[in-house]
Amino acid sequence: MTDQAVGERGAAARRPSSAGRTAAATAAAPGAFYGRRRELQALRSDIGRAGLDTISGRKAPRSRVLLIAGRPGSGRSALAEELARRLAKDYPDGVLRARLTEPGGEPVPVGRAARELLGALGAGSVPGAGEDELSQALRTALHQRRVLLLLDDAASAEQVDALLPDAPDSLLVAVARGPLTGVPDVRPCTLGGLDKGAAVELIGRYAGSTRITCDPVSADSVVEECGGQPAALVLIGGWLAARPKASVADAVNLLRQLPADEAQESGGRPLARAFRLAYESLPAPAARVLRLLALAPAGLADAHTASALAGCSLSAAQSALEDFAAQGLLHAVGPAAAEPPAGPAADVPPQYEVPGALHPMLRALLAAQERPAEAELARARMLERTVRQLHSCRAVTEPADSPARKRLAEVPRALRFGSADEAARWLRLRRPALLAAARLAVRDGQLDTLARRLVSALARALTAHQGAEAAAPDLYDLHQLVLDVAGRRRMPVEKAAALLNLGDLDARAERTEGALVRYREALVAAREAADPYATGRALESIAASYQELGDWQRAADWYGRALELRLTRGELADEARLYGRLGAVHTYAGRWAEALRDWRAAAAACRRLRDLPGHARALGETARVQEYAGRPREALRICREALEYAREAGDVRLRAALELRLADTLERLGDPAAAGVHRASAEALLGSPPVPAAEAEGGEPLSTYEISSSSRED
């Protein structure tokens, strides 16, 4: 049958009415579940079924696993969600969800799924941790908990087994295409079509009960043509809801006139025909928007995504998304799933998901009807729009009089956020799609400049709203993406920056040996780029790694190399810091002469910089070394000098630390009365009982700085 014929029989293929959208929302609302009573009963009874461990007299060491098997479009995910809803009260620690297959069909790495589940538990994860470590961390977090874990669209038994909790009181519900051989003691609940009564009821919830009552025979015929598959029935119901004047018999006739797609498996042909009827009945602009949604990262789209992909207005894109959801071509997710959000959440555009069963057909349509150059242009528009939104998301956290906020005022209103809270909500809801967009852009390799800008903007937005510590796991992945692009494009500066940032995250995760490898690679890249900033940063980081490992000789050697570079460039502040770090390393190693030389050099550099607090700290460390070297009177003299500089600088905590150091020295010299005076002075300065001198000084004696791989543009 021709496209034109479908359009004519489809009542002019117009936009769904408001009544149609209301019916679709009702059908998709929580609790709107149809049929599957026998399957639900079988699954619930399977929870208490005696397993192999129980039969043998042992307590089950792991969670019970239920498997719902069926082809995409069979309603397997809906059945799993309904089961989870009914069982939720039995699992007081909550329901956790993870999808294990990408919209494109690629399996989701186990490590990523485990990390998302840990985040949902509020447990967090170590940046850069491997799959085994993350899986074990998830098991540890779930130990002694009673949770229901729903794993949707599992691609293999290995994925499920890696995420299976060692918690006998928990339950894992897996959804897959077929049996998962390799997961012990699990029987699949295999889904076929809905029973006729439930299928007719599902159509009626979209199309209205009147048309079904007037023509029950045609309704039964629709069920037969769709093979009872819920996804196909929803599409036909949505088609009828959009066309109040069309009869159920019209839908049957149109379905029968559509030729079977021989490329499809026999079980997938009913859904393919229903989708073709729905798609070919759309106006040409709407049909183009729909097929371009195959490019939406993670299958998730909002009005901005659709607008950028299709090159249409924001209002037109939002209307198209609402119409698609009303016809069952998209699913609303988040606040829009049940009803339009109200209150503060209404500031964030609703988000929609391409159903997994329809994604392969949309990709095929995109490849057949869009030229590769057009698809790439659409992807570039989407990435550019996303970058601008991320810049706005970060800029709104800046002070009102900052340059970033002033530039934000020049951005179109649709791309701005009214407040930092609104931006944070948007970032939280769109985070999965944003991370997926970054991964896809880097993997594609055709838009590397945009990919780098996207990664940079996303890293800065995550850091601004979540803080560097909370965002560290995502930042690790983003820096790895930068490293991939830099290696592919032979960009040594970006490669050095990415390696340095990855090394820093490894170091914070106490993977010092791994960090050292990263820093050495960064040094090679920095020297290749002849970048003195990155070279100096790499040299210092290598030295700090050796210091962390307790290899004082190598640490001093690498700090010395970094110092030589700074001396040749006349960077006095960096010289002061490096002299201080060399002094600290020599102090740890017990080389008092070298330590005194370096701390005195640090004090002299701070004096030339007119850095009074830095000068006082360096003198205080000099006094400490003098005391270690057995010269307490010299230490007392220098410490008093340091105290005068700290008093002049107005640094209260530093003054308190030096007062405590003076007290310790006086006690060693046999003057407890004077020591008591200084301790009382420290207590008065801090307003509380005295703390150790090192704690009062606030950590390292001199300030530090970091290199960043992110772009400087807003």
Backbone hydrogen bonds, N-H to C=O, Kabsch-Sander energy under -0.5 kcal/mol:
donor,donor_aa,acceptor,acceptor_aa,energy
6,V,2,T,-1.9
7,G,3,D,-2.2
8,E,4,Q,-2.4
9,R,5,A,-2.6
10,G,6,V,-1.1
11,A,8,E,-0.9
12,A,7,G,-0.9
13,A,10,G,-1.4
14,R,11,A,-0.6
21,R,17,S,-2.1
22,T,18,S,-2.2
23,A,19,A,-2.4
24,A,20,G,-2.2
25,A,21,R,-2.3
26,T,22,T,-2.3
27,A,23,A,-2.4
28,A,24,A,-1.9
29,A,25,A,-0.7
29,A,26,T,-0.8
32,A,29,A,-2.3
33,F,31,G,-1.9
40,L,36,R,-2.5
41,Q,37,R,-2.5
42,A,38,R,-2.3
43,L,39,E,-2.5
44,R,40,L,-2.3
45,S,41,Q,-2.2
46,D,42,A,-1.6
47,I,43,L,-0.9
47,I,44,R,-0.6
48,G,44,R,-0.7
55,I,51,G,-2.5
56,S,52,L,-1.8
57,G,54,T,-1.4
58,R,53,D,-2.6
63,S,165,P,-2.0
64,R,170,S,-1.2
66,L,172,L,-2.9
67,L,187,R,-0.8
68,I,174,A,-2.9
69,A,67,L,-0.6
69,A,189,C,-1.8
70,G,176,A,-1.8
74,S,71,R,-1.9
79,L,75,G,-2.2
80,A,76,R,-2.1
81,E,77,S,-2.4
82,E,78,A,-2.4
83,L,79,L,-2.6
84,A,80,A,-2.4
85,R,81,E,-2.4
86,R,82,E,-2.1
87,L,83,L,-1.8
88,A,84,A,-1.1
90,D,87,L,-2.0
91,Y,88,A,-1.6
93,D,146,R,-1.9
94,G,91,Y,-2.1
96,L,148,L,-2.6
98,A,150,L,-2.0
100,L,152,D,-2.7
102,E,106,E,-3.6
105,G,102,E,-2.1
108,V,100,L,-2.2
113,A,109,P,-2.0
114,A,110,V,-2.8
115,R,111,G,-2.2
116,E,112,R,-2.2
117,L,113,A,-2.2
118,L,114,A,-2.4
119,G,115,R,-2.3
120,A,116,E,-2.1
121,L,117,L,-1.6
122,G,118,L,-0.7
122,G,119,G,-0.8
123,A,118,L,-2.5
124,G,118,L,-0.8
129,A,126,V,-1.9
134,L,130,G,-2.4
135,S,131,E,-2.8
136,Q,132,D,-2.4
137,A,133,E,-2.2
138,L,134,L,-2.3
139,R,135,S,-2.3
140,T,136,Q,-2.5
141,A,137,A,-2.4
142,L,138,L,-2.1
143,H,139,R,-1.0
143,H,140,T,-0.5
145,R,142,L,-2.1
147,V,145,R,-0.6
148,L,94,G,-2.2
149,L,147,V,-0.6
149,L,171,L,-3.0
150,L,96,L,-3.4
150,L,148,L,-0.6
151,L,149,L,-0.6
151,L,173,V,-2.7
152,D,98,A,-2.6
152,D,150,L,-0.7
154,A,175,V,-3.5
160,V,156,S,-1.3
161,D,157,A,-2.9
162,A,158,E,-2.1
163,L,159,Q,-1.0
163,L,160,V,-0.7
164,L,160,V,-0.7
164,L,161,D,-0.7
167,A,165,P,-1.3
170,S,167,A,-2.0
171,L,147,V,-2.4
172,L,64,R,-2.8
173,V,149,L,-2.9
173,V,171,L,-0.5
174,A,66,L,-3.3
174,A,172,L,-0.6
175,V,151,L,-2.6
176,A,68,I,-2.2
177,R,154,A,-0.6
181,T,179,P,-0.9
183,V,180,L,-1.8
186,V,183,V,-0.5
189,C,67,L,-3.1
190,T,188,P,-0.8
191,L,69,A,-2.7
194,L,228,G,-3.0
199,A,195,D,-2.5
200,V,196,K,-2.5
201,E,197,G,-2.1
202,L,198,A,-2.3
203,I,199,A,-2.1
204,G,200,V,-2.4
205,R,201,E,-1.8
206,Y,202,L,-0.8
206,Y,203,I,-1.0
207,A,203,I,-3.3
208,G,204,G,-2.2
212,I,208,G,-0.9
213,T,209,S,-2.8
214,C,210,T,-2.4
215,D,211,R,-1.0
219,A,215,D,-1.8
220,D,216,P,-2.3
221,S,217,V,-1.9
222,V,218,S,-2.4
223,V,219,A,-1.9
224,E,220,D,-2.0
225,E,221,S,-2.9
226,C,222,V,-2.1
227,G,224,E,-1.1
228,G,223,V,-1.8
229,Q,226,C,-1.9
231,A,73,G,-2.1
233,L,229,Q,-2.4
234,V,230,P,-2.6
235,L,231,A,-1.8
236,I,232,A,-2.0
237,G,233,L,-2.8
238,G,234,V,-2.9
239,W,235,L,-2.2
240,L,236,I,-2.4
241,A,237,G,-2.5
242,A,238,G,-1.8
243,R,240,L,-1.1
246,A,243,R,-1.8
251,A,247,S,-1.4
252,V,248,V,-2.0
253,N,249,A,-2.7
254,L,250,D,-2.5
255,L,251,A,-2.3
256,R,252,V,-2.3
257,Q,253,N,-1.6
258,L,254,L,-1.0
258,L,255,L,-0.6
262,E,260,A,-1.0
264,Q,261,D,-1.5
268,G,265,E,-1.3
269,R,265,E,-0.8
269,R,266,S,-0.9
272,A,268,G,-1.9
273,R,269,R,-2.5
274,A,270,P,-2.3
275,F,271,L,-2.7
276,R,272,A,-2.2
277,L,273,R,-2.3
278,A,274,A,-2.2
279,Y,275,F,-3.2
280,E,276,R,-2.8
281,S,277,L,-0.9
282,L,279,Y,-1.6
287,A,283,P,-2.7
288,R,284,A,-2.0
289,V,285,P,-2.1
290,L,286,A,-2.4
291,R,287,A,-2.2
292,L,288,R,-2.1
293,L,289,V,-1.0
293,L,290,L,-0.8
294,A,291,R,-1.4
295,L,292,L,-2.2
296,A,293,L,-1.4
299,G,296,A,-2.2
300,L,297,P,-2.0
301,A,352,Y,-2.8
306,A,302,D,-2.4
307,S,303,A,-2.7
308,A,304,H,-2.5
309,L,305,T,-2.5
310,A,306,A,-2.4
311,G,307,S,-1.6
312,C,307,S,-1.2
317,A,313,S,-2.1
318,Q,314,L,-2.4
319,S,315,S,-2.4
320,A,316,A,-2.2
321,L,317,A,-2.4
322,E,318,Q,-2.3
323,D,319,S,-2.3
324,F,320,A,-2.6
325,A,321,L,-2.4
326,A,322,E,-2.1
327,Q,323,D,-1.5
328,G,325,A,-1.2
329,L,324,F,-2.5
330,L,324,F,-1.0
331,H,353,E,-2.5
333,V,351,Q,-2.6
336,A,333,V,-0.9
337,A,334,G,-1.9
338,A,335,P,-0.5
339,E,335,P,-0.9
345,A,342,A,-0.7
346,A,343,G,-1.8
347,D,344,P,-1.8
348,V,345,A,-1.4
351,Q,333,V,-0.8
352,Y,301,A,-3.2
353,E,331,H,-3.3
354,V,299,G,-2.6
358,L,355,P,-1.3
359,H,355,P,-1.3
362,L,358,L,-2.2
363,R,359,H,-2.3
364,A,360,P,-1.9
365,L,361,M,-2.1
366,L,362,L,-2.5
367,A,363,R,-2.4
368,A,364,A,-1.8
369,Q,365,L,-2.6
370,E,366,L,-1.9
375,A,371,R,-2.3
376,E,372,P,-2.4
377,L,373,A,-2.1
378,A,374,E,-2.4
379,R,375,A,-2.2
380,A,376,E,-2.4
381,R,377,L,-2.5
382,M,378,A,-2.1
383,L,379,R,-2.4
384,E,380,A,-2.6
385,R,381,R,-2.4
386,T,382,M,-2.2
387,V,383,L,-2.5
388,R,384,E,-2.0
389,Q,385,R,-2.2
390,L,386,T,-2.4
391,H,387,V,-2.3
392,S,388,R,-2.1
393,C,389,Q,-2.6
394,R,390,L,-2.1
395,A,391,H,-2.8
396,V,392,S,-1.8
397,T,394,R,-1.7
398,E,395,A,-1.8
402,S,399,P,-1.9
406,K,402,S,-1.8
407,R,403,P,-2.4
408,L,404,A,-1.8
409,A,405,R,-1.3
410,E,407,R,-1.2
411,V,408,L,-1.5
415,L,412,P,-1.8
416,R,413,R,-1.6
423,A,419,S,-2.0
424,A,420,A,-2.4
425,R,421,D,-2.2
426,W,422,E,-2.3
427,L,423,A,-2.6
428,R,424,A,-2.4
429,L,425,R,-2.5
430,R,426,W,-2.5
431,R,427,L,-1.0
434,L,430,R,-2.8
435,L,431,R,-2.7
436,A,432,P,-2.1
437,A,433,A,-2.4
438,A,434,L,-2.0
439,R,435,L,-2.2
440,L,436,A,-2.8
441,A,437,A,-2.5
442,V,438,A,-2.1
443,R,439,R,-2.4
444,D,440,L,-2.4
445,G,441,A,-1.3
447,L,441,A,-0.5
451,A,447,L,-2.7
452,R,448,D,-2.6
453,R,449,T,-2.0
454,L,450,L,-2.7
455,V,451,A,-2.6
456,S,452,R,-2.5
457,A,453,R,-2.6
458,L,454,L,-2.6
459,A,455,V,-2.5
460,R,456,S,-2.2
461,A,457,A,-2.2
462,L,458,L,-2.6
463,T,459,A,-2.1
464,A,460,R,-2.3
465,H,461,A,-2.1
466,Q,462,L,-2.8
467,G,462,L,-0.6
467,G,463,T,-1.4
471,A,467,G,-2.2
472,A,468,A,-0.5
472,A,469,E,-0.8
475,L,471,A,-2.7
476,Y,472,A,-2.4
477,D,473,P,-1.4
478,L,474,D,-2.2
479,H,475,L,-2.8
480,Q,476,Y,-1.8
481,L,477,D,-1.8
482,V,478,L,-2.1
483,L,479,H,-2.2
484,D,480,Q,-1.9
485,V,481,L,-2.2
486,A,482,V,-2.9
487,G,483,L,-2.4
488,R,484,D,-2.1
489,R,485,V,-2.7
490,R,486,A,-0.8
491,M,486,A,-2.3
495,K,491,M,-2.3
496,A,492,P,-2.7
497,A,493,V,-2.3
498,A,494,E,-2.5
499,L,495,K,-2.5
500,L,496,A,-2.4
501,N,497,A,-2.4
502,L,498,A,-2.6
503,G,499,L,-2.6
504,D,500,L,-2.3
505,L,501,N,-2.0
506,D,502,L,-2.5
507,A,503,G,-2.7
508,R,504,D,-2.4
509,A,505,L,-1.5
510,E,507,A,-1.7
511,R,506,D,-2.9
512,T,510,E,-0.8
515,A,511,R,-2.5
516,L,512,T,-2.4
517,V,513,E,-1.6
518,R,514,G,-2.0
519,Y,515,A,-2.7
520,R,516,L,-2.1
521,E,517,V,-2.1
522,A,518,R,-2.4
523,L,519,Y,-2.1
524,V,520,R,-1.7
525,A,521,E,-2.1
526,A,522,A,-2.9
527,R,523,L,-2.3
528,E,524,V,-2.0
529,A,525,A,-2.0
530,A,526,A,-0.5
530,A,527,R,-0.6
531,D,526,A,-2.3
535,T,531,D,-2.3
536,G,532,P,-2.8
537,R,533,Y,-2.1
538,A,534,A,-2.5
539,L,535,T,-2.6
540,E,536,G,-2.4
541,S,537,R,-2.1
542,I,538,A,-2.5
543,A,539,L,-2.2
544,A,540,E,-2.6
545,S,541,S,-2.1
546,Y,542,I,-2.1
547,Q,543,A,-2.3
548,E,544,A,-2.4
549,L,545,S,-1.9
550,G,547,Q,-1.2
551,D,546,Y,-2.6
552,W,550,G,-1.3
555,A,551,D,-2.3
556,A,552,W,-2.6
557,D,553,Q,-2.1
558,W,554,R,-2.6
559,Y,555,A,-2.5
560,G,556,A,-2.1
561,R,557,D,-1.7
562,A,558,W,-2.2
563,L,559,Y,-2.3
564,E,560,G,-2.3
565,L,561,R,-1.8
566,R,562,A,-1.9
567,L,563,L,-2.7
568,T,564,E,-2.0
569,R,565,L,-1.0
570,G,566,R,-0.8
570,G,567,L,-0.7
571,E,566,R,-1.8
572,L,570,G,-1.2
575,E,571,E,-2.1
576,A,572,L,-2.5
577,R,573,A,-2.0
578,L,574,D,-2.5
579,Y,575,E,-2.7
580,G,576,A,-2.0
581,R,577,R,-2.0
582,L,578,L,-2.6
583,G,579,Y,-2.5
584,A,580,G,-2.2
585,V,581,R,-2.4
586,H,582,L,-2.6
587,T,583,G,-2.0
588,Y,584,A,-2.5
589,A,585,V,-2.1
590,G,586,H,-0.6
590,G,587,T,-1.1
591,R,586,H,-2.5
592,W,590,G,-1.2
595,A,591,R,-2.3
596,L,592,W,-2.8
597,R,593,A,-2.2
598,D,594,E,-2.2
599,W,595,A,-2.6
600,R,596,L,-2.3
601,A,597,R,-1.9
602,A,598,D,-2.4
603,A,599,W,-2.4
604,A,600,R,-2.3
605,A,601,A,-2.3
606,C,602,A,-2.3
607,R,603,A,-2.1
608,R,604,A,-2.2
609,L,605,A,-1.7
610,R,606,C,-0.5
610,R,607,R,-1.0
611,D,606,C,-2.8
612,L,610,R,-1.1
615,H,611,D,-2.6
616,A,612,L,-2.5
617,R,613,P,-2.5
618,A,614,G,-2.5
619,L,615,H,-2.2
620,G,616,A,-2.4
621,E,617,R,-2.4
622,T,618,A,-2.0
623,A,619,L,-2.4
624,R,620,G,-2.0
625,V,621,E,-2.2
626,Q,622,T,-2.3
627,E,623,A,-2.2
628,Y,624,R,-2.3
629,A,625,V,-2.4
630,G,627,E,-1.6
631,R,626,Q,-2.8
635,A,631,R,-2.2
636,L,632,P,-2.5
637,R,633,R,-2.1
638,I,634,E,-2.3
639,C,635,A,-2.4
640,R,636,L,-1.9
641,E,637,R,-1.7
642,A,638,I,-2.5
643,L,639,C,-2.2
644,E,640,R,-1.7
645,Y,641,E,-1.7
646,A,642,A,-2.4
647,R,643,L,-2.3
648,E,644,E,-2.2
649,A,645,Y,-2.2
650,G,646,A,-1.1
651,D,646,A,-1.6
652,V,650,G,-1.0
655,R,651,D,-2.2
656,A,652,V,-2.4
657,A,653,R,-2.3
658,L,654,L,-2.4
659,E,655,R,-2.4
660,L,656,A,-2.2
661,R,657,A,-2.0
662,L,658,L,-2.6
663,A,659,E,-2.2
664,D,660,L,-2.3
665,T,661,R,-2.3
666,L,662,L,-2.7
667,E,663,A,-2.1
668,R,664,D,-1.7
669,L,665,T,-1.5
670,G,667,E,-1.1
671,D,666,L,-2.6
675,A,671,D,-1.8
676,G,672,P,-2.3
677,V,673,A,-1.6
678,H,674,A,-1.9
679,R,675,A,-2.1
680,A,676,G,-2.3
681,S,677,V,-1.9
682,A,678,H,-2.2
683,E,679,R,-2.4
684,A,680,A,-2.2
685,L,681,S,-2.1
686,L,682,A,-2.2
687,G,683,E,-1.6
688,S,683,E,-0.9
696,A,692,P,-2.3
697,E,693,A,-1.9
698,G,694,A,-0.5
698,G,695,E,-1.0
699,G,694,A,-1.2
